[in-house]
Amino acid sequence: MKKIYILSAVLSAFSLQAQFTVTVQTPSEFKDQDAILYTLNGSKDIIVTKEQNKNNIWTFKYPNHYMGMMKVYFPASNNAVNFISENKNVSIKMDVQNNKLKDVIYLDEANDLMSKQQESSQKKELILPALAQIKEYYKDNTEFGKALKSEIEKLGGMSNSIDPTQHPFISYYNTNYNKFLSNSTDPAKKINQDDIVNFLDKSNDMLESSSLLRPVLVSYLNSGGNTNVTGSVDTLLERLKVETPRGQTVLSELIDIFDAYDMAEFKTKYLTLAKNLKCTITDRLATTLKSNANVEMGAAFPNIKFQSPANTSAKSLYDVKADKKIIVFWSSTCSHCESELPQLLAKYNDLKAKNIQIIGLSLDTDKNSYTQKIAAFPWINDSELRGWNSSYVDTYNVHATPTYFILDANNKIINKPDHVGNVLEYFKLK
């Protein structure tokens, strides 16, 4: 009996230890204190833990087995470092300039190898075809012709083959990226829908953590053509079964894809399917359902506490009193915003006279760019300055900028215009 207790104590102690650690080093001039570690589920970043700076080193302990994409995010400066895990310790060194990420040095074997593989793949895809065309204009016996030939042979000879026993995730990623997402013109490598369905059905858990799921699903929809979207999706979901975690993750991704590509008919159909499921719902699908429920017609628009609001003393969205509110998610780098927001500006006084408030919530990352832009906008402006890492994205189901909502005096959603013209038309100002 004594031996059993000893063994039990050893196992308990072992279970408390991390499967692996992630260590990030930065120069002393880097000012951030907090950093957040994320894993990946489909196309969604999943928060694991937050750590604080200790002598410009952040050390994260990951308690479970994990192979896939990861990210460390520094919210104060909006810097992010992407890397992979093969369930082994990860070590990263950041080079920064003016508190912004300048370069990343991967000190562990897996990430160093993955980085080099990615670089060689990009050269083969982007540079090799261009060099092959240029070579036609130079003879092989010239100095430049010889250099071109040498570089073409070098790039053409680059191999992305990896021993799967040594680097299972890199092998998985490279193999399936090359098979399903490369722009190969070789007819022998052409992939059909059945191939993709089989892959999505039979693949191991690295599918969800690989970042491949979303682009493979887009490829699947494209391969079926616009006339057979429902048939393609139904075939896939029937095979995967929406009661399973894989099926629900795929269903969630499809709903987001239809939302992002403005395919409202299909989004409604499969969002309704998700709502009517009687089985246990995964966290991934629950997030999609919640995000969509937040912005349904008639729903109370979730309140948000302002960070550093301009043109108001209000502390939150609900503190703003008006007969109606126009909410616009935008960015100073968004070309559509560049053309649409001046149209709102031209009608600002007319809207204000009707006690209609405009509230701009920016998905900017650069404070200077954001500050310069809002100087021309007299309405309420605020931003977390975290870009697509902003809390706005999931809370308000934002997939593109600009995105508009019209609220009544009680902050209920009464209209979801597609464009600024629809906003002005709603208020009879067009």
C-alpha positions in Angstrom: 0.0 0.0 0.0 2.8 2.4 0.8 4.3 2.0 -2.7 0.9 2.9 -4.2 0.8 6.1 -2.2 4.3 7.0 -3.3 3.5 6.3 -6.9 0.3 8.4 -6.6 2.3 11.3 -5.2 4.8 11.1 -8.0 2.0 11.1 -10.7 0.3 14.1 -9.0 3.5 16.1 -8.9 4.1 15.2 -12.6 0.6 16.3 -13.6 1.3 19.7 -12.1 4.3 20.3 -14.3 4.0 21.9 -17.8 4.1 19.7 -20.8 6.3 22.4 -22.3 7.2 26.1 -21.8 7.2 29.1 -24.1 9.9 31.7 -23.4 10.0 35.1 -25.1 13.0 37.4 -24.6 13.0 41.1 -25.6 15.5 43.9 -25.4 15.6 46.0 -22.2 14.0 49.0 -24.0 10.8 47.1 -24.7 8.3 48.6 -22.3 5.4 46.1 -22.2 4.6 44.3 -19.0 1.8 41.9 -19.9 1.7 39.2 -22.6 -1.0 36.7 -23.5 -0.4 33.2 -24.8 -2.9 31.8 -27.4 -3.5 28.5 -29.0 -5.7 28.1 -32.2 -9.0 26.4 -32.9 -9.9 26.7 -36.5 -9.5 30.4 -37.2 -10.1 31.5 -33.6 -7.3 32.4 -31.1 -8.0 30.8 -27.7 -6.5 32.5 -24.6 -4.4 30.1 -22.5 -2.8 32.4 -19.9 -1.3 35.8 -19.2 2.2 36.4 -17.8 4.2 39.5 -16.7 7.6 40.7 -17.7 10.4 39.4 -15.5 13.7 41.0 -16.6 12.3 41.3 -20.1 11.5 37.6 -20.3 8.0 36.1 -20.4 7.7 32.4 -19.5 4.5 30.5 -20.2 3.9 27.0 -18.9 1.5 25.0 -21.1 0.0 22.1 -19.1 -1.4 19.9 -21.9 -0.2 18.1 -25.1 -0.4 20.5 -28.0 0.8 20.5 -31.6 -0.1 23.5 -33.7 0.0 27.3 -34.2 0.4 29.5 -31.2 0.7 33.2 -30.6 2.1 35.6 -27.9 0.3 38.9 -27.9 1.5 42.1 -26.2 -1.7 44.2 -25.8 -0.1 47.4 -24.6 2.0 47.8 -27.8 -0.2 45.6 -30.1 2.8 43.4 -31.0 2.3 39.7 -31.7 4.7 36.8 -32.3 3.4 33.7 -34.1 5.1 30.3 -33.8 4.4 26.6 -33.6 4.4 24.0 -30.9 5.4 20.4 -31.3 4.8 19.7 -27.6 8.4 20.8 -26.9 9.9 23.9 -25.3 9.8 27.0 -27.5 12.3 29.8 -27.2 12.0 33.1 -29.0 13.9 36.3 -29.1 12.3 39.6 -30.3 14.2 42.5 -31.8 12.2 45.8 -31.4 12.5 49.4 -32.5 10.5 52.2 -30.9 8.6 49.5 -29.0 7.5 47.8 -32.2 8.5 44.4 -33.4 11.3 44.5 -35.9 12.5 40.9 -36.2 11.9 37.5 -34.6 14.7 35.0 -33.9 13.5 31.4 -33.3 16.0 29.7 -30.9 14.3 26.3 -30.7 14.8 23.7 -33.5 11.2 23.3 -34.6 10.4 27.0 -35.1 13.8 27.7 -36.7 13.1 24.9 -39.2 9.5 26.0 -39.8 10.7 29.6 -40.4 13.3 28.4 -43.0 10.7 26.2 -44.6 8.3 29.1 -45.0 11.0 31.3 -46.4 12.0 28.7 -49.0 8.4 28.0 -50.0 7.8 31.7 -50.6 10.8 32.0 -52.8 9.8 29.0 -54.8 6.2 30.3 -55.3 7.0 33.9 -55.9 10.6 34.3 -57.1 11.2 31.1 -59.1 8.6 31.7 -61.8 9.8 35.3 -62.3 13.4 34.1 -62.6 12.4 31.5 -65.2 10.8 34.2 -67.3 13.8 36.5 -67.0 16.2 33.7 -68.0 14.6 33.6 -71.5 16.2 36.9 -72.2 19.8 36.0 -71.2 22.2 33.5 -72.6 23.6 30.9 -70.3 27.2 31.8 -71.2 26.9 35.4 -69.9 27.8 36.2 -66.3 24.2 37.2 -65.4 22.8 34.2 -67.3 25.1 31.9 -65.3 24.0 33.6 -62.0 20.3 33.2 -63.0 20.8 29.5 -63.8 22.5 28.9 -60.5 19.8 30.6 -58.5 17.0 28.8 -60.4 18.7 25.5 -59.8 19.1 26.4 -56.1 15.5 27.4 -55.6 14.2 24.5 -57.7 16.2 22.1 -55.6 14.9 23.4 -52.3 13.1 20.6 -50.5 10.3 20.9 -48.0 10.3 17.2 -47.0 10.4 16.7 -43.3 10.8 13.5 -41.3 7.3 13.2 -39.7 8.7 11.2 -36.7 11.0 14.1 -35.8 8.7 17.0 -36.7 5.1 15.8 -36.9 3.4 19.2 -37.1 5.7 20.7 -39.7 5.3 17.6 -41.8 1.5 17.7 -41.4 1.4 21.4 -42.3 3.6 21.3 -45.3 2.1 18.1 -46.7 -1.5 19.4 -46.5 -0.7 23.0 -47.5 1.0 21.7 -50.6 -1.8 19.3 -51.4 -4.8 21.5 -50.8 -3.7 25.2 -51.0 -0.7 25.5 -53.3 -1.3 27.0 -56.7 -0.1 24.0 -58.7 -1.0 23.9 -62.4 -0.2 20.2 -62.6 -3.4 18.4 -63.6 -2.2 15.3 -61.7 -2.3 17.4 -58.5 -5.8 18.7 -59.0 -7.9 18.2 -55.9 -11.6 17.6 -56.1 -14.3 18.0 -53.4 -14.2 14.3 -52.4 -10.5 14.7 -51.6 -11.2 17.6 -49.3 -14.2 15.9 -47.6 -12.0 12.9 -46.9 -9.2 15.1 -45.5 -11.6 17.1 -43.2 -13.2 13.8 -42.0 -10.1 11.7 -41.5 -7.5 14.3 -40.4 -6.2 14.2 -36.8 -6.6 17.0 -34.2 -3.8 19.1 -35.8 -6.4 20.2 -38.4 -8.0 22.6 -35.9 -4.7 23.9 -34.6 -2.9 24.2 -38.0 -4.5 27.4 -39.5 -5.4 25.3 -42.6 -9.1 24.8 -41.8 -10.5 28.1 -42.9 -8.6 28.3 -46.3 -9.3 24.6 -47.0 -13.0 25.2 -46.5 -13.0 28.3 -48.8 -11.2 26.1 -51.4 -13.9 23.5 -50.9 -16.7 25.9 -51.5 -14.9 27.4 -54.6 -14.4 23.9 -56.1 -18.2 23.3 -55.9 -19.1 26.5 -57.7 -21.5 29.2 -56.7 -24.5 27.2 -58.0 -24.1 24.3 -55.6 -23.2 25.8 -52.2 -26.0 24.2 -50.2 -25.3 20.8 -51.8 -21.6 21.1 -51.0 -22.1 22.1 -47.4 -24.8 19.5 -46.8 -22.6 16.8 -48.1 -19.7 17.9 -45.9 -21.8 18.3 -42.7 -23.5 14.9 -43.3 -20.1 13.2 -43.5 -18.7 15.0 -40.5 -21.9 15.0 -38.4 -22.7 18.3 -36.6 -23.1 16.5 -33.3 -19.3 15.9 -33.2 -16.7 18.5 -32.2 -15.1 18.5 -35.7 -18.5 18.9 -37.3 -19.4 21.9 -35.0 -16.0 23.6 -35.6 -16.6 23.3 -39.4 -20.1 24.6 -39.0 -18.9 27.5 -37.0 -16.2 28.3 -39.6 -18.7 28.1 -42.5 -21.1 30.5 -40.7 -18.2 33.0 -40.3 -17.1 32.5 -44.0 -20.7 33.2 -45.2 -20.8 36.3 -43.0 -17.4 37.6 -44.2 -18.3 37.0 -47.9 -21.7 38.6 -47.5 -23.6 35.4 -48.4 -26.5 36.2 -46.1 -28.8 33.4 -47.4 -26.4 30.7 -46.6 -25.4 32.3 -43.3 -29.0 32.4 -42.2 -29.6 28.8 -43.2 -26.6 27.3 -41.3 -26.9 29.6 -38.3 -30.4 28.4 -37.9 -29.2 24.8 -38.1 -26.6 25.6 -35.3 -29.3 27.3 -33.1 -31.6 24.2 -33.4 -29.0 21.6 -32.4 -30.1 19.6 -29.4 -26.7 18.1 -28.6 -24.0 19.5 -26.4 -22.5 22.6 -28.0 -18.7 23.1 -28.2 -17.1 26.3 -26.9 -16.1 27.2 -30.5 -19.7 27.0 -31.8 -21.1 28.7 -28.7 -18.8 31.7 -29.4 -20.2 32.0 -32.9 -23.8 31.7 -31.7 -23.2 34.3 -28.9 -21.5 36.7 -31.3 -24.4 36.5 -33.8 -27.0 36.8 -31.0 -25.4 40.0 -29.8 -26.2 41.7 -33.1 -29.5 40.3 -34.1 -32.3 42.7 -35.1 -34.1 43.8 -31.9 -31.3 42.7 -29.6 -29.8 45.0 -27.0 -26.5 46.1 -28.4 -23.9 45.1 -25.8 -22.5 48.0 -23.9 -18.8 48.8 -24.1 -16.7 50.9 -21.8 -14.8 53.6 -23.7 -11.0 53.6 -23.5 -10.0 57.1 -24.5 -13.1 58.6 -26.1 -12.9 61.8 -28.2 -15.7 64.4 -28.4 -17.6 63.1 -25.3 -17.5 62.9 -21.5 -19.5 59.6 -21.6 -17.7 56.6 -20.0 -19.6 54.0 -22.0 -21.8 53.5 -25.1 -24.9 53.3 -22.9 -24.0 56.7 -21.2 -24.5 58.4 -24.6 -28.1 59.7 -24.7 -29.7 60.1 -28.0 -33.0 59.3 -29.9 -30.9 57.1 -32.1 -27.3 56.1 -32.5 -25.2 55.2 -35.6 -22.4 52.8 -34.7 -19.7 52.5 -37.2 -16.7 50.1 -37.0 -14.0 51.5 -39.2 -10.2 51.9 -39.7 -8.0 54.7 -41.0 -6.4 52.1 -43.3 -9.7 51.0 -44.8 -10.3 52.2 -48.4 -14.0 51.8 -48.2 -14.1 53.9 -45.0 -12.1 56.5 -46.8 -14.9 57.0 -49.3 -17.9 56.4 -47.0 -17.2 58.3 -43.8 -16.9 61.7 -45.6 -20.6 61.2 -46.7 -21.5 60.8 -43.0 -19.5 63.9 -42.2 -21.5 65.9 -44.9 -24.7 65.0 -43.1 -23.4 65.3 -39.6 -25.2 68.5 -38.7 -28.5 67.2 -40.1 -28.2 64.0 -38.0 -27.2 66.0 -34.9 -30.3 68.2 -35.3 -32.4 65.1 -35.1 -30.7 64.0 -31.9 -28.9 61.2 -33.7 -25.4 60.4 -32.4 -22.6 58.8 -34.4 -20.2 56.6 -32.5 -17.1 55.5 -34.4 -15.2 52.5 -33.0 -11.9 52.1 -34.8 -10.0 48.9 -35.5 -6.8 50.9 -35.9 -3.4 49.9 -34.5 -1.4 53.0 -35.1 -2.2 55.8 -32.7 -0.9 58.6 -34.8 -2.8 57.5 -37.9 -6.0 57.1 -35.8 -5.5 60.5 -34.1 -4.9 62.4 -37.3 -8.0 60.8 -38.9 -10.5 61.5 -36.1 -9.4 65.2 -36.0 -11.8 65.6 -38.9 -14.7 63.7 -37.3 -16.8 65.6 -34.8 -18.7 62.6 -33.6 -17.7 60.3 -30.7 -14.6 58.3 -31.5 -12.9 55.5 -29.5 -10.4 52.7 -30.2 -8.6 50.0 -28.3 -5.8 50.4 -30.9 -5.5 46.6 -31.2 -6.8 46.2 -34.8 -8.4 42.8 -35.4 -7.3 41.8 -31.9 -9.9 44.3 -30.5 -12.7 43.0 -28.3 -15.1 44.6 -30.8 -14.5 41.8 -33.3 -16.0 38.9 -31.4 -18.5 40.9 -29.3 -20.1 42.6 -32.3 -19.4 39.9 -34.9 -17.4 42.3 -37.1 -15.9 40.8 -40.2 -15.2 43.9 -42.3 -14.9 47.7 -42.2 -17.0 49.7 -42.3 -19.8 47.9 -40.5 -22.8 49.9 -39.4 -25.6 49.5 -36.8 -28.5 51.8 -36.0 -29.8 51.7 -32.4 -32.9 53.2 -30.8 -32.9 55.3 -27.6 -32.8 52.0 -25.6 -29.7 50.7 -27.4 -31.7 48.1 -29.3 -30.7 47.3 -32.9 -33.3 48.6 -35.3 -31.3 48.5 -38.5 -28.0 47.0 -39.9 -27.2 49.0 -43.0 -24.8 47.5 -45.6 -23.3 50.8 -46.7 -23.3 54.5 -45.8 -26.0 55.1 -48.5 -28.3 52.8 -46.6 -27.7 54.8 -43.4 -28.6 58.1 -45.0 -31.6 56.5 -46.8 -32.9 55.2 -43.4 -32.8 58.8 -42.0 -34.2 60.2 -45.3 -31.1 62.3 -45.9 -30.1 60.9 -49.2 
